[in-house]
Amino acid sequence: MDKQAGEKMTQVCRSVSEMIEMVFEGFRRPTMESFREVEEAMNTVRKYSTELTGFLISKSSSSEEGREWAKPYLSIASCFDRMTFNIEGIVDRLKSKAENHILFSERGVKEVYDLFHEVMEILENLLGLFLTQDKLLAQRIEEKGRSAFRMISRYAEAHEERLIQGVCVPKSGPIYLGILECLRGIIGHALEVSAKILSLSSSP
């Protein structure tokens, strides 16, 4: 892996990880201040991501070899952009939840808590993978990601049951399920990044 590119990607990964922690805090304590802090963090991530993309383009030559060199790095940068897009989706839903005074059931809150913790652990491991290129750590990320996907599917089904039983109100459904899908997206892109890191670490 190119050292400079690796350092810049690590910077973006760290910023995304910090941002998801702030979003989790916004879920726990939804205030305009917490949302403002997340938006500031989002601007920082976009700045680092733009710098990363610019660096990669400037370093790659116009030759076919140069373009091939840049492809996996640009793919990682794109994954981080899409993670940020999913985080934006969560923030939008949290704002709507707060503005419309929508409450989740106790079980629904716990499920979102659980998934945030899974995502934060995956991103923490991903940050470690940038630094170590450890295959066992990549395997752990893959396993954690697949497990989280199964959790999301179970939680979505459980939510439908709660709706039928009248435990959850219908207007909470789109917000709850939207948050789950955004978290699924973040996990999916993290798995893509993990695979790319391993590919780059094994390249000559």
Backbone hydrogen bonds in HBPLUS format (Angstrom, degrees):
<---DONOR---> <-ACCEPTOR-->    atom                        ^
c    i                          cat <-CA-CA->   ^        H-A-AA   ^      H-
h    n   atom  resd res      DA  || num        DHA   H-A  angle D-A-AA Bond
n    s   type  num  typ     dist DA aas  dist angle  dist       angle   num
A0006-GLY N   A0002-ASP O   2.81 MM   4  5.92 156.1  1.87 151.3 159.1     1
A0007-GLU N   A0003-LYS O   2.95 MM   4  6.23 152.6  2.03 149.1 156.0     2
A0008-LYS N   A0004-GLN O   3.05 MM   4  6.33 159.6  2.09 150.9 155.9     3
A0009-MET N   A0005-ALA O   2.88 MM   4  6.09 157.3  1.93 152.3 158.9     4
A0010-THR N   A0006-GLY O   2.90 MM   4  6.02 151.4  1.98 143.3 151.5     5
A0011-GLN N   A0007-GLU O   3.04 MM   4  6.28 148.2  2.15 140.1 148.3     6
A0012-VAL N   A0008-LYS O   3.11 MM   4  6.45 154.5  2.18 144.5 150.4     7
A0013-CYS N   A0009-MET O   2.88 MM   4  6.12 164.3  1.90 151.3 155.9     8
A0014-ARG N   A0010-THR O   2.87 MM   4  6.05 161.3  1.91 150.3 155.0     9
A0015-SER N   A0011-GLN O   3.09 MM   4  6.27 156.0  2.15 142.9 149.3    10
A0016-VAL N   A0012-VAL O   2.91 MM   4  6.21 156.1  1.97 154.2 160.7    11
A0017-SER N   A0013-CYS O   2.92 MM   4  6.13 160.6  1.96 151.3 156.8    12
A0018-GLU N   A0014-ARG O   2.94 MM   4  6.20 157.7  1.99 148.1 153.9    13
A0019-MET N   A0015-SER O   2.91 MM   4  6.07 148.9  2.01 141.3 150.4    14
A0020-ILE N   A0016-VAL O   2.97 MM   4  6.27 155.9  2.03 152.7 157.6    15
A0021-GLU N   A0017-SER O   3.26 MM   4  6.52 148.4  2.37 141.5 149.5    16
A0022-MET N   A0018-GLU O   3.12 MM   4  6.45 147.1  2.24 141.4 150.2    17
A0022-MET N   A0019-MET O   3.06 MM   3  5.03 117.4  2.46  93.2 108.7    18
A0023-VAL N   A0019-MET O   2.90 MM   4  6.26 149.8  2.00 149.0 157.9    19
A0024-PHE N   A0020-ILE O   2.98 MM   4  6.18 153.2  2.05 142.0 148.8    20
A0025-GLU N   A0021-GLU O   3.06 MM   4  6.35 151.6  2.14 140.4 147.9    21
A0026-GLY N   A0022-MET O   2.91 MM   4  6.22 143.3  2.05 139.4 150.2    22
A0027-PHE N   A0023-VAL O   2.90 MM   4  6.30 134.6  2.11 142.4 155.1    23
A0027-PHE N   A0024-PHE O   3.07 MM   3  5.00 126.8  2.37  92.1 106.2    24
A0028-ARG N   A0024-PHE O   2.98 MM   4  6.33 155.5  2.04 148.5 154.9    25
A0029-ARG N   A0025-GLU O   2.75 MM   4  5.89 163.4  1.78 153.0 158.0    26
A0035-PHE N   A0031-THR O   3.09 MM   4  6.42 157.1  2.14 150.4 156.5    27
A0036-ARG N   A0032-MET O   2.89 MM   4  6.07 151.0  1.97 143.4 151.7    28
A0037-GLU N   A0033-GLU O   2.96 MM   4  6.21 155.8  2.02 149.0 154.9    29
A0038-VAL N   A0034-SER O   3.10 MM   4  6.35 152.2  2.18 141.8 148.8    30
A0039-GLU N   A0035-PHE O   3.01 MM   4  6.28 158.2  2.06 148.1 153.6    31
A0040-GLU N   A0036-ARG O   2.99 MM   4  6.28 150.7  2.08 147.0 154.9    32
A0041-ALA N   A0037-GLU O   2.96 MM   4  6.22 157.0  2.01 145.6 152.1    33
A0042-MET N   A0038-VAL O   2.79 MM   4  6.05 147.3  1.89 147.3 157.5    34
A0043-ASN N   A0039-GLU O   3.04 MM   4  6.30 148.7  2.14 141.3 148.3    35
A0044-THR N   A0040-GLU O   3.11 MM   4  6.47 147.3  2.22 142.5 151.3    36
A0045-VAL N   A0041-ALA O   2.95 MM   4  6.31 155.9  2.01 149.7 155.7    37
A0046-ARG N   A0042-MET O   2.93 MM   4  6.20 161.9  1.97 149.8 154.7    38
A0047-LYS N   A0043-ASN O   2.97 MM   4  6.15 152.1  2.05 141.2 148.9    39
A0048-TYR N   A0044-THR O   2.97 MM   4  6.29 165.0  2.00 154.6 157.3    40
A0049-SER N   A0045-VAL O   2.82 MM   4  5.98 158.6  1.87 152.3 159.2    41
A0050-THR N   A0046-ARG O   2.83 MM   4  5.99 156.8  1.88 148.4 154.2    42
A0051-GLU N   A0047-LYS O   2.97 MM   4  6.20 158.8  2.01 148.7 154.8    43
A0052-LEU N   A0048-TYR O   2.86 MM   4  6.09 152.2  1.94 145.2 153.1    44
A0053-THR N   A0049-SER O   2.96 MM   4  6.23 165.5  1.98 151.6 154.4    45
A0054-GLY N   A0050-THR O   2.92 MM   4  6.09 164.8  1.94 150.6 155.3    46
A0055-PHE N   A0051-GLU O   2.89 MM   4  6.03 155.2  1.95 145.2 152.3    47
A0056-LEU N   A0052-LEU O   2.95 MM   4  6.21 162.1  1.98 153.7 158.1    48
A0057-ILE N   A0053-THR O   2.98 MM   4  6.20 161.8  2.01 153.1 157.7    49
A0058-SER N   A0054-GLY O   2.96 MM   4  6.08 159.7  2.00 146.8 152.8    50
A0059-LYS N   A0055-PHE O   2.92 MM   4  6.06 144.7  2.04 146.4 156.1    51
A0060-SER N   A0056-LEU O   3.03 MM   4  6.13 143.5  2.17 143.2 151.7    52
A0067-ARG N   A0063-SER O   3.00 MM   4  6.32 157.4  2.05 151.5 157.5    53
A0068-GLU N   A0064-GLU O   2.92 MM   4  6.12 155.9  1.98 147.5 154.1    54
A0069-TRP N   A0065-GLU O   2.96 MM   4  6.18 148.5  2.06 142.2 150.8    55
A0070-ALA N   A0066-GLY O   3.13 MM   4  6.38 152.7  2.21 143.8 150.1    56
A0071-LYS N   A0067-ARG O   3.14 MM   4  6.28 140.0  2.31 144.9 154.7    57
A0074-LEU N   A0070-ALA O   2.85 MM   4  5.97 163.6  1.87 167.2 172.9    58
A0075-SER N   A0071-LYS O   2.88 MM   4  6.06 146.9  1.99 149.2 159.2    59
A0076-ILE N   A0072-PRO O   3.07 MM   4  6.33 148.8  2.17 140.3 147.2    60
A0077-ALA N   A0073-TYR O   3.00 MM   4  6.35 159.5  2.04 147.7 153.3    61
A0078-SER N   A0074-LEU O   2.89 MM   4  6.10 152.3  1.96 143.9 151.3    62
A0079-CYS N   A0075-SER O   2.99 MM   4  6.28 148.3  2.09 141.9 150.3    63
A0080-PHE N   A0076-ILE O   3.07 MM   4  6.45 154.1  2.14 151.5 157.6    64
A0081-ASP N   A0077-ALA O   3.05 MM   4  6.38 150.1  2.14 143.5 152.1    65
A0082-ARG N   A0078-SER O   2.97 MM   4  6.28 152.7  2.05 148.0 155.1    66
A0083-MET N   A0079-CYS O   2.87 MM   4  6.17 144.8  1.99 144.7 155.2    67
A0084-THR N   A0080-PHE O   2.98 MM   4  6.24 159.0  2.03 146.9 151.8    68
A0085-PHE N   A0081-ASP O   3.00 MM   4  6.33 147.6  2.10 140.6 149.8    69
A0086-ASN N   A0082-ARG O   2.99 MM   4  6.26 153.4  2.06 143.8 150.0    70
A0087-ILE N   A0083-MET O   2.86 MM   4  6.20 151.6  1.94 149.8 158.6    71
A0088-GLU N   A0084-THR O   2.87 MM   4  6.16 154.1  1.94 148.0 155.0    72
A0089-GLY N   A0085-PHE O   3.07 MM   4  6.39 146.8  2.18 139.2 148.1    73
A0090-ILE N   A0086-ASN O   3.05 MM   4  6.47 146.4  2.17 144.6 153.0    74
A0090-ILE N   A0087-ILE O   3.09 MM   3  5.08 118.1  2.49  94.2 109.1    75
A0091-VAL N   A0087-ILE O   2.98 MM   4  6.33 164.0  2.01 155.3 158.9    76
A0092-ASP N   A0088-GLU O   2.91 MM   4  6.17 161.1  1.94 154.5 159.3    77
A0093-ARG N   A0089-GLY O   3.18 MM   4  6.37 155.0  2.25 141.1 147.3    78
A0094-LEU N   A0090-ILE O   2.86 MM   4  6.17 151.3  1.94 151.6 160.7    79
A0095-LYS N   A0091-VAL O   2.90 MM   4  6.13 155.3  1.96 152.9 159.0    80
A0096-SER N   A0092-ASP O   3.05 MM   4  6.30 160.6  2.09 144.3 149.5    81
A0097-LYS N   A0093-ARG O   2.85 MM   4  6.02 154.4  1.91 144.7 152.2    82
A0098-ALA N   A0094-LEU O   2.95 MM   4  6.16 156.4  2.01 145.1 150.7    83
A0099-GLU N   A0095-LYS O   2.81 MM   4  5.99 169.7  1.82 157.9 161.1    84
A0100-ASN N   A0096-SER O   2.99 MM   4  5.94 152.6  2.07 144.3 150.7    85
A0102-ILE N   A0097-LYS O   2.89 MM   5  4.95 163.7  1.91 150.4 153.5    86
A0101-HIS N   A0098-ALA O   3.23 MM   3  5.06 162.0  2.27 100.7 105.6    87
A0109-VAL N   A0105-SER O   2.91 MM   4  6.23 157.5  1.96 157.7 162.9    88
A0110-LYS N   A0106-GLU O   3.09 MM   4  6.35 161.3  2.13 144.9 149.7    89
A0111-GLU N   A0107-ARG O   2.93 MM   4  6.18 154.7  1.99 150.2 157.1    90
A0112-VAL N   A0108-GLY O   3.07 MM   4  6.35 159.3  2.12 148.7 153.3    91
A0113-TYR N   A0109-VAL O   2.92 MM   4  6.18 160.8  1.96 152.1 158.1    92
A0114-ASP N   A0110-LYS O   2.85 MM   4  6.10 164.7  1.87 152.1 155.7    93
A0115-LEU N   A0111-GLU O   3.03 MM   4  6.29 159.6  2.07 148.5 153.3    94
A0116-PHE N   A0112-VAL O   2.92 MM   4  6.14 159.9  1.96 154.1 159.5    95
A0117-HIS N   A0113-TYR O   3.01 MM   4  6.30 161.4  2.04 156.1 161.0    96
A0118-GLU N   A0114-ASP O   3.02 MM   4  6.34 149.3  2.12 143.5 152.2    97
A0119-VAL N   A0115-LEU O   2.91 MM   4  6.17 164.1  1.93 154.3 157.7    98
A0120-MET N   A0116-PHE O   2.84 MM   4  6.07 162.7  1.87 154.2 159.2    99
A0121-GLU N   A0117-HIS O   3.00 MM   4  6.14 152.8  2.07 142.7 149.7   100
A0122-ILE N   A0118-GLU O   2.95 MM   4  6.20 158.0  2.00 150.0 156.3   101
A0123-LEU N   A0119-VAL O   2.93 MM   4  6.17 163.5  1.96 154.6 158.5   102
A0124-GLU N   A0120-MET O   2.95 MM   4  6.08 149.4  2.05 139.6 148.4   103
A0125-ASN N   A0121-GLU O   2.90 MM   4  6.13 157.1  1.95 148.7 154.6   104
A0126-LEU N   A0122-ILE O   2.82 MM   4  6.06 146.4  1.93 143.3 153.9   105
A0127-LEU N   A0123-LEU O   2.94 MM   4  6.16 152.0  2.02 143.8 150.1   106
A0128-GLY N   A0124-GLU O   3.11 MM   4  6.44 153.6  2.18 141.1 148.1   107
A0129-LEU N   A0125-ASN O   2.85 MM   4  6.15 140.8  2.00 141.9 153.5   108
A0130-PHE N   A0126-LEU O   3.06 MM   4  6.43 149.0  2.16 148.7 155.3   109
A0131-LEU N   A0128-GLY O   3.13 MM   3  5.15 121.5  2.49  93.0 107.3   110
A0132-THR N   A0128-GLY O   2.93 MM   4  6.14 139.5  2.10 145.1 156.8   111
A0133-GLN N   A0129-LEU O   2.71 MM   4  4.85 155.3  1.76 134.3 142.1   112
A0138-ALA N   A0134-ASP O   3.04 MM   4  6.40 152.9  2.12 148.2 156.2   113
A0139-GLN N   A0135-LYS O   2.90 MM   4  6.18 149.6  1.99 143.8 152.3   114
A0140-ARG N   A0136-LEU O   2.97 MM   4  6.23 148.6  2.07 139.0 147.4   115
A0141-ILE N   A0137-LEU O   2.94 MM   4  6.26 154.4  2.00 148.1 154.7   116
A0142-GLU N   A0138-ALA O   2.99 MM   4  6.27 159.6  2.03 147.8 152.9   117
A0143-GLU N   A0139-GLN O   2.93 MM   4  6.20 162.0  1.96 150.3 155.0   118
A0144-LYS N   A0140-ARG O   2.82 MM   4  6.01 165.3  1.84 154.2 158.4   119
A0145-GLY N   A0141-ILE O   2.84 MM   4  5.96 155.8  1.89 148.0 155.2   120
A0146-ARG N   A0142-GLU O   2.96 MM   4  6.20 165.1  1.99 152.9 156.0   121
A0147-SER N   A0143-GLU O   2.95 MM   4  6.11 157.6  2.00 147.1 153.8   122
A0148-ALA N   A0144-LYS O   2.90 MM   4  6.09 152.6  1.97 144.5 152.1   123
A0149-PHE N   A0145-GLY O   2.94 MM   4  6.26 150.4  2.03 148.2 156.3   124
A0150-ARG N   A0146-ARG O   3.14 MM   4  6.46 155.4  2.20 144.7 150.3   125
A0151-MET N   A0147-SER O   2.98 MM   4  6.32 151.7  2.07 144.9 153.4   126
A0152-ILE N   A0148-ALA O   2.92 MM   4  6.20 159.1  1.96 152.3 156.8   127
A0153-SER N   A0149-PHE O   3.08 MM   4  6.41 159.7  2.13 149.5 154.3   128
A0154-ARG N   A0150-ARG O   2.98 MM   4  6.25 160.3  2.02 150.3 155.6   129
A0155-TYR N   A0151-MET O   2.81 MM   4  6.04 160.8  1.85 155.5 161.3   130
A0156-ALA N   A0152-ILE O   2.92 MM   4  6.10 154.9  1.99 149.3 155.7   131
A0157-GLU N   A0153-SER O   3.14 MM   4  6.36 157.3  2.19 144.8 150.5   132
A0158-ALA N   A0154-ARG O   2.87 MM   4  6.12 156.4  1.92 149.5 156.8   133
A0159-HIS N   A0155-TYR O   2.87 MM   4  6.05 146.5  1.99 143.0 151.9   134
A0160-GLU N   A0156-ALA O   3.21 MM   4  6.53 150.7  2.30 141.2 147.8   135
A0161-GLU N   A0157-GLU O   3.16 MM   4  6.55 152.1  2.25 145.0 152.3   136
A0162-ARG N   A0158-ALA O   2.96 MM   4  6.30 150.9  2.05 146.0 154.0   137
A0163-LEU N   A0159-HIS O   2.93 MM   4  6.26 148.4  2.03 148.3 157.0   138
A0164-ILE N   A0160-GLU O   3.05 MM   4  6.35 159.3  2.10 147.7 152.7   139
A0165-GLN N   A0161-GLU O   2.94 MM   4  6.20 151.7  2.03 146.0 154.2   140
A0166-GLY N   A0162-ARG O   2.95 MM   4  5.99 113.4  2.41 133.0 148.4   141
A0167-VAL N   A0162-ARG O   2.85 MM   5  5.01 135.1  2.05 152.5 154.4   142
A0168-CYS N   A0162-ARG O   3.35 MM   6  5.51 162.3  2.39 109.3 111.0   143
A0166-GLY N   A0163-LEU O   3.09 MM   3  5.04 147.5  2.20  97.2 107.2   144
A0172-SER N   A0169-VAL O   3.03 MM   3  5.71 156.2  2.09 121.2 128.2   145
A0173-GLY N   A0170-PRO O   3.09 MM   3  5.41 145.3  2.22 107.4 117.1   146
A0176-TYR N   A0172-SER O   2.93 MM   4  6.09 171.4  1.93 164.0 166.9   147
A0177-LEU N   A0173-GLY O   2.86 MM   4  5.94 175.6  1.86 167.4 167.8   148
A0178-GLY N   A0174-PRO O   2.89 MM   4  5.71 143.3  2.02 129.7 140.7   149
A0179-ILE N   A0175-ILE O   2.97 MM   4  6.20 154.7  2.04 149.0 154.4   150
A0180-LEU N   A0176-TYR O   3.09 MM   4  6.43 159.3  2.13 148.9 154.6   151
A0181-GLU N   A0177-LEU O   2.94 MM   4  6.21 157.9  1.99 148.4 153.9   152
A0182-CYS N   A0178-GLY O   2.98 MM   4  6.20 153.8  2.05 146.8 154.0   153
A0183-LEU N   A0179-ILE O   2.96 MM   4  6.20 158.9  2.01 151.9 157.4   154
A0184-ARG N   A0180-LEU O   2.88 MM   4  6.14 149.4  1.97 144.4 153.8   155
A0185-GLY N   A0181-GLU O   2.93 MM   4  6.21 150.7  2.02 142.5 150.1   156
A0186-ILE N   A0182-CYS O   3.02 MM   4  6.36 156.3  2.08 148.7 154.3   157
A0187-ILE N   A0183-LEU O   3.03 MM   4  6.27 163.8  2.06 150.7 154.5   158
A0188-GLY N   A0184-ARG O   2.90 MM   4  6.14 162.9  1.93 151.8 156.8   159
A0189-HIS N   A0185-GLY O   3.02 MM   4  6.26 161.3  2.05 153.2 157.0   160
A0190-ALA N   A0186-ILE O   2.96 MM   4  6.17 148.6  2.06 144.9 154.3   161
A0191-LEU N   A0187-ILE O   2.95 MM   4  6.28 151.4  2.04 153.1 160.3   162
A0192-GLU N   A0188-GLY O   3.11 MM   4  6.44 149.3  2.21 141.4 149.8   163
A0193-VAL N   A0189-HIS O   2.96 MM   4  6.24 158.7  2.00 148.5 153.5   164
A0194-SER N   A0190-ALA O   2.94 MM   4  6.17 160.9  1.98 148.2 153.4   165
A0195-ALA N   A0191-LEU O   3.08 MM   4  6.30 160.4  2.12 147.3 151.4   166
A0196-LYS N   A0192-GLU O   3.03 MM   4  6.31 154.0  2.10 147.8 155.2   167
A0197-ILE N   A0193-VAL O   2.88 MM   4  6.16 155.8  1.94 156.5 163.0   168
A0198-LEU N   A0194-SER O   3.16 MM   4  6.47 161.7  2.20 150.1 153.9   169
A0199-SER N   A0195-ALA O   3.03 MM   4  6.26 155.7  2.10 143.8 150.9   170
A0200-LEU N   A0196-LYS O   2.87 MM   4  6.13 157.3  1.92 152.0 157.6   171
A0201-SER N   A0197-ILE O   2.87 MM   4  6.08 152.7  1.95 148.9 157.0   172
A0202-SER N   A0198-LEU O   3.14 MM   4  6.32 134.7  2.35 141.9 152.0   173
A0203-SER N   A0200-LEU O   3.17 MM   3  5.09 153.7  2.24  98.2 106.2   174
